[in-house]
Amino acid sequence: MLEPTSGSAVINGFEVPTQMEGVYQSMGFCPQHDILWEELTVREHLTFYTRLKFAPTDQEEAFVVRLDWLARA
């Protein structure tokens, strides 16, 4: 969530910050509460939490559309 300011780290063989794609693919993130990121749109947040908590991949779009509709109701 934060850019490193100094030092180095290796996660599962991937160097931070030069190999972040590998870092992201090899670890998870589980916040203790639902957080919102300023960089994401509402739809991107819905997609993120759908992937994290609710829907199988083939049902993802249907869940996002339903959540978006409920949020507007």
Biotite code that builds the C-alpha atoms (Angstrom):
import biotite.structure as struc

atoms = struc.array([
    struc.Atom([0.000, 0.000, 0.000], chain_id="A", res_id=1, res_name="MET", atom_name="CA", element="C"),
    struc.Atom([2.971, 2.314, 0.554], chain_id="A", res_id=2, res_name="LEU", atom_name="CA", element="C"),
    struc.Atom([5.994, 3.010, -1.606], chain_id="A", res_id=3, res_name="GLU", atom_name="CA", element="C"),
    struc.Atom([9.259, 1.967, 0.025], chain_id="A", res_id=4, res_name="PRO", atom_name="CA", element="C"),
    struc.Atom([11.500, 4.870, 1.035], chain_id="A", res_id=5, res_name="THR", atom_name="CA", element="C"),
    struc.Atom([14.728, 2.957, 1.600], chain_id="A", res_id=6, res_name="SER", atom_name="CA", element="C"),
    struc.Atom([16.201, -0.468, 2.128], chain_id="A", res_id=7, res_name="GLY", atom_name="CA", element="C"),
    struc.Atom([15.385, -3.677, 0.298], chain_id="A", res_id=8, res_name="SER", atom_name="CA", element="C"),
    struc.Atom([13.281, -6.783, 0.721], chain_id="A", res_id=9, res_name="ALA", atom_name="CA", element="C"),
    struc.Atom([12.796, -10.072, -1.080], chain_id="A", res_id=10, res_name="VAL", atom_name="CA", element="C"),
    struc.Atom([9.419, -11.802, -1.004], chain_id="A", res_id=11, res_name="ILE", atom_name="CA", element="C"),
    struc.Atom([9.245, -15.325, -2.384], chain_id="A", res_id=12, res_name="ASN", atom_name="CA", element="C"),
    struc.Atom([12.330, -14.602, -4.491], chain_id="A", res_id=13, res_name="GLY", atom_name="CA", element="C"),
    struc.Atom([11.034, -11.290, -5.883], chain_id="A", res_id=14, res_name="PHE", atom_name="CA", element="C"),
    struc.Atom([12.776, -8.023, -5.070], chain_id="A", res_id=15, res_name="GLU", atom_name="CA", element="C"),
    struc.Atom([10.837, -5.046, -3.747], chain_id="A", res_id=16, res_name="VAL", atom_name="CA", element="C"),
    struc.Atom([10.299, -2.621, -5.513], chain_id="A", res_id=17, res_name="PRO", atom_name="CA", element="C"),
    struc.Atom([11.829, -3.790, -8.828], chain_id="A", res_id=18, res_name="THR", atom_name="CA", element="C"),
    struc.Atom([9.757, -6.994, -9.211], chain_id="A", res_id=19, res_name="GLN", atom_name="CA", element="C"),
    struc.Atom([6.422, -5.927, -7.738], chain_id="A", res_id=20, res_name="MET", atom_name="CA", element="C"),
    struc.Atom([4.331, -7.930, -10.207], chain_id="A", res_id=21, res_name="GLU", atom_name="CA", element="C"),
    struc.Atom([5.867, -11.121, -8.828], chain_id="A", res_id=22, res_name="GLY", atom_name="CA", element="C"),
    struc.Atom([5.456, -9.868, -5.264], chain_id="A", res_id=23, res_name="VAL", atom_name="CA", element="C"),
    struc.Atom([1.754, -9.148, -5.876], chain_id="A", res_id=24, res_name="TYR", atom_name="CA", element="C"),
    struc.Atom([1.187, -12.570, -7.440], chain_id="A", res_id=25, res_name="GLN", atom_name="CA", element="C"),
    struc.Atom([2.863, -14.440, -4.594], chain_id="A", res_id=26, res_name="SER", atom_name="CA", element="C"),
    struc.Atom([1.177, -12.875, -1.578], chain_id="A", res_id=27, res_name="MET", atom_name="CA", element="C"),
    struc.Atom([-2.238, -11.779, -0.385], chain_id="A", res_id=28, res_name="GLY", atom_name="CA", element="C"),
    struc.Atom([-3.606, -8.784, 1.422], chain_id="A", res_id=29, res_name="PHE", atom_name="CA", element="C"),
    struc.Atom([-6.306, -9.102, 4.060], chain_id="A", res_id=30, res_name="CYS", atom_name="CA", element="C"),
    struc.Atom([-7.251, -5.811, 5.740], chain_id="A", res_id=31, res_name="PRO", atom_name="CA", element="C"),
    struc.Atom([-9.108, -5.978, 9.036], chain_id="A", res_id=32, res_name="GLN", atom_name="CA", element="C"),
    struc.Atom([-11.835, -3.754, 7.599], chain_id="A", res_id=33, res_name="HIS", atom_name="CA", element="C"),
    struc.Atom([-13.015, -2.755, 4.147], chain_id="A", res_id=34, res_name="ASP", atom_name="CA", element="C"),
    struc.Atom([-10.839, 0.121, 2.979], chain_id="A", res_id=35, res_name="ILE", atom_name="CA", element="C"),
    struc.Atom([-11.163, 2.379, -0.031], chain_id="A", res_id=36, res_name="LEU", atom_name="CA", element="C"),
    struc.Atom([-8.296, 3.514, -2.212], chain_id="A", res_id=37, res_name="TRP", atom_name="CA", element="C"),
    struc.Atom([-8.353, 6.995, -3.725], chain_id="A", res_id=38, res_name="GLU", atom_name="CA", element="C"),
    struc.Atom([-6.811, 5.633, -6.936], chain_id="A", res_id=39, res_name="GLU", atom_name="CA", element="C"),
    struc.Atom([-9.710, 3.250, -7.691], chain_id="A", res_id=40, res_name="LEU", atom_name="CA", element="C"),
    struc.Atom([-13.095, 4.035, -9.168], chain_id="A", res_id=41, res_name="THR", atom_name="CA", element="C"),
    struc.Atom([-16.296, 2.778, -7.546], chain_id="A", res_id=42, res_name="VAL", atom_name="CA", element="C"),
    struc.Atom([-16.489, 0.010, -10.141], chain_id="A", res_id=43, res_name="ARG", atom_name="CA", element="C"),
    struc.Atom([-12.868, -1.006, -9.479], chain_id="A", res_id=44, res_name="GLU", atom_name="CA", element="C"),
    struc.Atom([-13.600, -1.198, -5.738], chain_id="A", res_id=45, res_name="HIS", atom_name="CA", element="C"),
    struc.Atom([-16.660, -3.354, -6.399], chain_id="A", res_id=46, res_name="LEU", atom_name="CA", element="C"),
    struc.Atom([-14.612, -5.632, -8.631], chain_id="A", res_id=47, res_name="THR", atom_name="CA", element="C"),
    struc.Atom([-11.839, -5.905, -6.040], chain_id="A", res_id=48, res_name="PHE", atom_name="CA", element="C"),
    struc.Atom([-14.165, -6.865, -3.193], chain_id="A", res_id=49, res_name="TYR", atom_name="CA", element="C"),
    struc.Atom([-16.173, -9.174, -5.443], chain_id="A", res_id=50, res_name="THR", atom_name="CA", element="C"),
    struc.Atom([-12.974, -11.060, -6.225], chain_id="A", res_id=51, res_name="ARG", atom_name="CA", element="C"),
    struc.Atom([-11.922, -11.024, -2.597], chain_id="A", res_id=52, res_name="LEU", atom_name="CA", element="C"),
    struc.Atom([-15.161, -12.031, -0.923], chain_id="A", res_id=53, res_name="LYS", atom_name="CA", element="C"),
    struc.Atom([-17.956, -13.125, -3.185], chain_id="A", res_id=54, res_name="PHE", atom_name="CA", element="C"),
    struc.Atom([-17.991, -14.413, -6.713], chain_id="A", res_id=55, res_name="ALA", atom_name="CA", element="C"),
    struc.Atom([-16.354, -17.090, -8.803], chain_id="A", res_id=56, res_name="PRO", atom_name="CA", element="C"),
    struc.Atom([-14.548, -15.561, -11.790], chain_id="A", res_id=57, res_name="THR", atom_name="CA", element="C"),
    struc.Atom([-17.295, -16.496, -14.257], chain_id="A", res_id=58, res_name="ASP", atom_name="CA", element="C"),
    struc.Atom([-19.888, -14.643, -12.134], chain_id="A", res_id=59, res_name="GLN", atom_name="CA", element="C"),
    struc.Atom([-17.778, -11.603, -11.300], chain_id="A", res_id=60, res_name="GLU", atom_name="CA", element="C"),
    struc.Atom([-19.376, -9.177, -13.765], chain_id="A", res_id=61, res_name="GLU", atom_name="CA", element="C"),
    struc.Atom([-22.907, -10.108, -12.664], chain_id="A", res_id=62, res_name="ALA", atom_name="CA", element="C"),
    struc.Atom([-21.984, -9.480, -9.012], chain_id="A", res_id=63, res_name="PHE", atom_name="CA", element="C"),
    struc.Atom([-20.403, -6.099, -9.818], chain_id="A", res_id=64, res_name="VAL", atom_name="CA", element="C"),
    struc.Atom([-23.466, -5.004, -11.785], chain_id="A", res_id=65, res_name="VAL", atom_name="CA", element="C"),
    struc.Atom([-25.772, -6.121, -8.952], chain_id="A", res_id=66, res_name="ARG", atom_name="CA", element="C"),
    struc.Atom([-23.677, -4.384, -6.279], chain_id="A", res_id=67, res_name="LEU", atom_name="CA", element="C"),
    struc.Atom([-23.533, -1.231, -8.375], chain_id="A", res_id=68, res_name="ASP", atom_name="CA", element="C"),
    struc.Atom([-27.311, -1.299, -8.788], chain_id="A", res_id=69, res_name="TRP", atom_name="CA", element="C"),
    struc.Atom([-27.807, -1.813, -5.032], chain_id="A", res_id=70, res_name="LEU", atom_name="CA", element="C"),
    struc.Atom([-25.431, 1.044, -4.236], chain_id="A", res_id=71, res_name="ALA", atom_name="CA", element="C"),
    struc.Atom([-27.511, 3.383, -6.398], chain_id="A", res_id=72, res_name="ARG", atom_name="CA", element="C"),
    struc.Atom([-30.888, 2.277, -4.987], chain_id="A", res_id=73, res_name="ALA", atom_name="CA", element="C"),
])
